[in-house]
Amino acid sequence: MIGNVLVAGMLLLAPIPPGGTSGTGYQKGREAGVILRDSQIIVSGDGAGGTSDGYRVKRPCWYEPGLNADDMLKTQRESKPSWIPATEWERHLESLKQFEAEAGKEGRWWKQAYNEADPDAAACLMAMEPYVFVPPGTTPPGGITLAELVDIARAALTVPKPNVRLNPDAKSYVNLGTWVWLDNGGENTRSVTATLPGVMSATVVATQRNITIDPGTKDDKRAEVKEECGPTGTPYFKGATEDDLKCGVVYLRASVDLPREVYELTVTSAWDVAVQDDVVPFAYDPIEASATRDVPVGEVQSTVRKGTP
C-alpha cells in the first residue's frame, strides 16, 4: 500500500485501492451508495449494488487504523512513487520529523479515509490532519466507530425493484378482478456487511414487509383496491373466484377516457431495515421501491336479442 506523501508543504494523495471489489457504490440525486477511498473497509453482501433510496452516510470522512510507528517511518522513507521528481522527494524526506518522533513507541498511525460519493467529502478532509499517532487501545477524535460502520453498510444497502405480475396480464375489464403479486424468486431479505478487517464488522438487513397498490385513478369511484397483500401478494391460480382476490384491483370504469387509454398501476414494496444482533441501537426508516404497469381496462359489450314468442 502506498501512503500519502508531502511535497513542497502539500499533501499528495497517492492512489490507494478502495476497500475491496464490492466496496464501491454511487451517489446521484436520490440514488446513493458509497465509494470508499483510502479505506480498508470491505462492503459485501447480496444487498450491495443496485438502486438505493438516497440514504447518505452521516459523516463523509474519518480516520482508520494504519501502520505501527516503525513500519510507517520505513514506508515513508522507502515508498517513492515514480511520478515524484527526485528533488521533490528529497524535500519530502526532510519532512519526516513527525514520523521519526514516534519511532519505537507503542501505538499506531491512523490515516484519513472517505466516501468519495459524498459531495462534502473534500471539505471534511480539509479539516483533518493526514495522519494521527494513537497509543494502543485508544481511538482518536474522528476515528471510525461501529456506529459509522453500520451507517456505511446502510448506505450501500439496496432492495430490488418490484417485478410486478398481473392477471389478466394484457388487458382487464370493468368489474373483473386484476390480481397483483410480485415475482421475486423467493428473495425476501437482503443484507450488507461492512468490515474493517481485524477490527470490527457490522451487518444491516432489509426484510420485505408488505406491498401497497396505487391503481392509478384520481378517486375511489373508478377502482376498488384489495390490499391484503403481505410481502408479495398471492399469485393467481386456476379456478380462482372474485372472493379469492385478496391483493389486486377491481376497476369500476374503463380507461378509454384517459390520455393514454390506460391506468398507470403502481406497486410499492416496503422493506424493514434492522441492524443484525442490535450491535448499535439504530432505528432506520423502511426502504421503499416502486414499479409501474400500464393497465388498459375495457368494458364487456353484450348484445341483447329479442326472443321469439
C-alpha positions as CSV (number, residue, x, y, z in Angstrom):
1,M,0.0,0.0,0.0
2,I,1.4,3.4,-0.9
3,G,0.8,6.1,1.7
4,N,0.2,9.8,1.2
5,V,3.3,12.0,0.8
6,L,4.2,15.6,1.5
7,V,5.7,17.6,-1.4
8,A,6.6,21.3,-1.0
9,G,4.4,21.6,2.0
10,M,1.3,20.0,0.3
11,L,-0.2,16.6,0.9
12,L,-0.2,14.5,-2.3
13,L,-2.7,11.6,-2.3
14,A,-1.1,8.6,-3.9
15,P,-3.6,6.1,-5.3
16,I,-4.8,3.5,-2.7
17,P,-7.3,0.9,-3.8
18,P,-10.8,1.1,-2.3
19,G,-11.9,-1.3,0.4
20,G,-12.5,-4.4,-1.7
21,T,-14.0,-5.2,-5.0
22,S,-17.5,-4.8,-3.6
23,G,-16.7,-1.7,-1.7
24,T,-18.0,0.8,-4.2
25,G,-21.3,2.4,-4.9
26,Y,-22.6,5.7,-6.1
27,Q,-24.5,8.8,-5.2
28,K,-26.5,10.9,-7.6
29,G,-29.7,12.6,-6.7
30,R,-31.9,10.0,-4.9
31,E,-29.5,7.2,-5.9
32,A,-26.9,6.7,-3.3
33,G,-24.2,4.5,-2.0
34,V,-20.6,4.6,-1.0
35,I,-17.3,4.9,-2.9
36,L,-14.6,4.1,-0.3
37,R,-11.3,5.8,-0.9
38,D,-8.0,5.3,1.1
39,S,-10.0,2.8,3.1
40,Q,-9.6,-0.8,4.3
41,I,-13.3,-1.3,4.8
42,I,-14.8,-4.1,2.7
43,V,-18.5,-3.9,1.8
44,S,-20.1,-7.2,0.8
45,G,-23.5,-9.0,0.7
46,D,-26.4,-9.6,-1.7
47,G,-27.8,-6.2,-0.9
48,A,-24.8,-4.3,-2.2
49,G,-25.2,-2.9,-5.7
50,G,-28.3,-1.6,-7.4
51,T,-30.5,1.4,-7.0
52,S,-30.8,2.7,-3.4
53,D,-33.2,5.0,-1.8
54,G,-30.9,8.0,-1.4
55,Y,-29.6,7.4,2.1
56,R,-26.3,9.2,2.8
57,V,-23.6,8.4,5.3
58,K,-23.8,10.9,8.1
59,R,-20.0,11.7,8.1
60,P,-18.1,11.6,4.8
61,C,-14.6,11.2,6.2
62,W,-12.9,9.5,9.2
63,Y,-9.6,8.0,10.5
64,E,-8.8,4.3,10.2
65,P,-6.0,2.4,12.0
66,G,-2.9,2.0,9.8
67,L,0.8,1.1,10.4
68,N,2.7,1.0,13.6
69,A,5.3,3.7,14.3
70,D,8.3,1.9,12.8
71,D,6.6,0.5,9.8
72,M,5.1,3.9,8.9
73,L,8.5,5.5,9.1
74,K,10.0,2.9,6.9
75,T,7.2,3.2,4.4
76,Q,7.5,7.0,4.3
77,R,11.3,6.7,3.7
78,E,11.2,4.0,1.0
79,S,7.9,4.2,-0.9
80,K,8.9,6.8,-3.5
81,P,6.3,6.9,-6.3
82,S,7.8,7.1,-9.8
83,W,5.8,10.2,-10.6
84,I,7.6,12.4,-8.0
85,P,10.8,14.2,-9.2
86,A,13.9,13.4,-7.2
87,T,14.3,17.0,-5.9
88,E,10.8,16.9,-4.5
89,W,11.4,13.5,-2.9
90,E,14.4,14.9,-1.1
91,R,12.2,17.7,0.3
92,H,9.7,15.0,1.4
93,L,12.4,13.1,3.3
94,E,13.2,16.3,5.2
95,S,9.6,16.5,6.3
96,L,9.6,13.1,8.1
97,K,10.1,14.6,11.6
98,Q,6.5,13.7,12.7
99,F,7.1,10.0,11.9
100,E,10.7,10.0,13.4
101,A,9.4,11.5,16.6
102,E,7.1,8.4,17.2
103,A,9.7,5.8,16.1
104,G,10.0,2.9,18.6
105,K,6.8,3.8,20.5
106,E,3.8,1.6,21.1
107,G,0.9,2.7,19.1
108,R,-0.4,3.1,15.5
109,W,-0.8,5.8,12.9
110,W,-4.4,6.4,11.9
111,K,-4.9,7.8,8.4
112,Q,-7.7,9.5,6.5
113,A,-10.4,7.6,4.6
114,Y,-13.5,9.0,3.0
115,N,-16.7,8.4,1.0
116,E,-15.9,9.9,-2.5
117,A,-19.6,9.7,-3.3
118,D,-20.4,12.4,-0.8
119,P,-20.1,16.0,-2.2
120,D,-19.0,17.1,1.3
121,A,-16.0,14.7,1.5
122,A,-13.4,17.2,0.2
123,A,-14.3,19.8,2.8
124,C,-14.4,17.2,5.5
125,L,-10.8,16.1,4.6
126,M,-9.5,19.6,4.7
127,A,-10.4,19.9,8.4
128,M,-8.4,16.8,9.3
129,E,-4.7,16.1,9.7
130,P,-3.4,13.5,7.2
131,Y,-2.1,11.2,10.0
132,V,-2.7,10.9,13.7
133,F,-0.5,8.8,16.0
134,V,-2.6,7.0,18.7
135,P,-1.4,5.0,21.7
136,P,-2.6,1.3,22.0
137,G,-6.2,0.7,22.8
138,T,-7.4,4.2,22.0
139,T,-9.3,5.8,19.2
140,P,-8.6,9.3,18.0
141,P,-11.3,12.0,17.6
142,G,-12.8,11.4,14.2
143,G,-11.8,7.7,14.3
144,I,-14.1,5.2,12.7
145,T,-16.7,3.9,15.1
146,L,-19.0,0.8,15.0
147,A,-22.0,3.1,14.5
148,E,-20.3,4.7,11.4
149,L,-19.5,1.2,10.1
150,V,-23.2,0.4,10.4
151,D,-24.1,3.6,8.6
152,I,-21.8,2.7,5.7
153,A,-23.5,-0.7,5.4
154,R,-26.9,1.1,5.4
155,A,-25.8,3.5,2.6
156,A,-24.7,0.5,0.5
157,L,-27.9,-1.4,1.1
158,T,-30.3,-1.7,-1.9
159,V,-33.5,-3.6,-2.5
160,P,-34.8,-4.9,-5.9
161,K,-37.3,-3.1,-7.9
162,P,-40.6,-5.0,-7.7
163,N,-41.2,-7.4,-10.5
164,V,-44.9,-7.0,-10.9
165,R,-47.2,-9.7,-12.2
166,L,-50.8,-9.2,-13.2
167,N,-53.7,-11.4,-14.1
168,P,-55.2,-10.6,-16.6
169,D,-51.9,-9.5,-17.9
170,A,-52.6,-7.8,-21.2
171,K,-56.0,-6.2,-20.6
172,S,-58.5,-6.1,-17.9
173,Y,-62.2,-5.3,-17.9
174,V,-64.7,-3.4,-15.7
175,N,-65.7,-5.3,-12.6
176,L,-63.2,-8.1,-13.3
177,G,-60.6,-8.5,-10.6
178,T,-57.0,-7.8,-11.6
179,W,-54.7,-10.0,-9.4
180,V,-51.4,-8.4,-8.4
181,W,-48.3,-10.1,-7.0
182,L,-44.5,-10.0,-7.1
183,D,-42.2,-12.5,-8.7
184,N,-39.1,-12.1,-6.6
185,G,-37.8,-15.6,-6.9
186,G,-38.2,-16.1,-3.2
187,E,-35.9,-13.2,-2.3
188,N,-37.4,-11.6,0.8
189,T,-34.3,-10.5,2.6
190,R,-31.2,-8.5,1.6
191,S,-28.1,-7.8,3.6
192,V,-24.9,-5.8,3.5
193,T,-21.9,-6.2,5.7
194,A,-19.2,-3.6,6.3
195,T,-16.0,-5.0,7.7
196,L,-12.8,-3.3,8.9
197,P,-10.6,-6.4,8.8
198,G,-9.2,-7.4,12.2
199,V,-11.1,-4.6,14.0
200,M,-14.9,-4.8,13.7
201,S,-17.8,-5.7,11.4
202,A,-21.5,-4.8,11.1
203,T,-24.4,-6.1,9.1
204,V,-27.6,-4.4,8.1
205,V,-30.6,-6.5,6.9
206,A,-33.7,-5.5,4.9
207,T,-36.8,-7.7,5.2
208,Q,-39.7,-7.3,2.8
209,R,-42.8,-6.4,4.9
210,N,-45.7,-5.6,2.5
211,I,-46.8,-4.2,-0.8
212,T,-49.2,-1.4,-1.5
213,I,-51.1,-0.7,-4.7
214,D,-52.0,2.6,-6.3
215,P,-54.5,1.8,-9.1
216,G,-53.6,5.0,-11.0
217,T,-57.1,6.5,-10.6
218,K,-58.0,10.0,-9.4
219,D,-60.6,8.8,-6.9
220,D,-62.0,5.7,-5.4
221,K,-65.1,5.8,-7.7
222,R,-63.0,4.3,-10.5
223,A,-61.4,1.4,-8.7
224,E,-61.7,-0.8,-5.6
225,V,-58.3,-1.9,-4.2
226,K,-57.8,-5.2,-2.3
227,E,-54.8,-4.8,0.0
228,E,-54.4,-8.0,2.0
229,C,-51.1,-8.5,0.2
230,G,-48.5,-9.3,2.7
231,P,-44.9,-9.2,1.4
232,T,-45.5,-10.4,-2.1
233,G,-49.3,-10.8,-2.8
234,T,-50.9,-14.0,-3.9
235,P,-50.4,-15.4,-7.4
236,Y,-53.5,-16.1,-9.5
237,F,-54.5,-19.8,-9.5
238,K,-56.7,-21.7,-11.8
239,G,-60.3,-21.8,-10.7
240,A,-59.9,-18.7,-8.5
241,T,-63.1,-16.6,-8.0
242,E,-63.6,-13.0,-7.2
243,D,-64.0,-14.0,-3.5
244,D,-60.4,-15.3,-3.6
245,L,-59.0,-12.0,-4.7
246,K,-57.1,-10.5,-1.6
247,C,-54.4,-8.5,-3.4
248,G,-55.4,-6.6,-6.5
249,V,-57.8,-4.1,-8.1
250,V,-61.3,-4.2,-9.4
251,Y,-61.7,-1.3,-11.9
252,L,-65.1,0.2,-11.9
253,R,-64.7,2.3,-15.1
254,A,-63.0,1.8,-18.4
255,S,-59.7,3.6,-19.2
256,V,-60.7,4.8,-22.6
257,D,-61.2,8.4,-21.5
258,L,-57.7,8.7,-20.1
259,P,-54.9,10.4,-22.2
260,R,-53.1,7.1,-23.0
261,E,-56.3,4.9,-22.5
262,V,-54.6,3.0,-19.6
263,Y,-54.4,3.2,-15.9
264,E,-50.9,3.5,-14.5
265,L,-50.9,1.0,-11.7
266,T,-48.0,1.4,-9.2
267,V,-46.9,-1.2,-6.7
268,T,-44.7,-0.2,-3.8
269,S,-42.7,-2.7,-1.8
270,A,-41.7,-1.8,1.7
271,W,-38.6,-3.3,3.4
272,D,-37.9,-3.0,7.1
273,V,-34.3,-2.3,7.9
274,A,-32.6,-3.6,11.1
275,V,-29.0,-3.9,12.4
276,Q,-28.1,-7.5,12.9
277,D,-27.6,-8.5,16.5
278,D,-28.5,-5.0,17.6
279,V,-24.8,-4.0,17.8
280,V,-25.9,-0.4,17.8
281,P,-29.4,0.9,18.8
282,F,-30.3,2.3,15.4
283,A,-33.9,2.5,14.1
284,Y,-33.8,3.1,10.3
285,D,-36.8,4.0,8.2
286,P,-38.1,1.4,5.8
287,I,-36.8,1.3,2.3
288,E,-39.5,1.6,-0.4
289,A,-39.1,0.5,-4.1
290,S,-41.8,1.0,-6.7
291,A,-42.7,-0.2,-10.2
292,T,-45.5,0.9,-12.6
293,R,-47.5,-1.2,-15.1
294,D,-49.9,0.1,-17.7
295,V,-53.4,-1.5,-17.3
296,P,-55.9,-0.9,-20.2
297,V,-59.4,-1.5,-18.9
298,G,-62.3,-2.1,-21.3
299,E,-66.0,-2.9,-21.0
300,V,-67.5,-6.1,-21.9
301,Q,-70.0,-5.5,-24.7
302,S,-73.2,-7.6,-24.7
303,T,-75.9,-7.9,-27.3
304,V,-79.5,-8.4,-26.2
305,R,-81.6,-10.2,-28.8
306,K,-85.3,-10.3,-28.8
307,G,-86.6,-13.8,-28.2
308,T,-89.1,-15.5,-30.5
309,P,-92.5,-15.8,-28.8
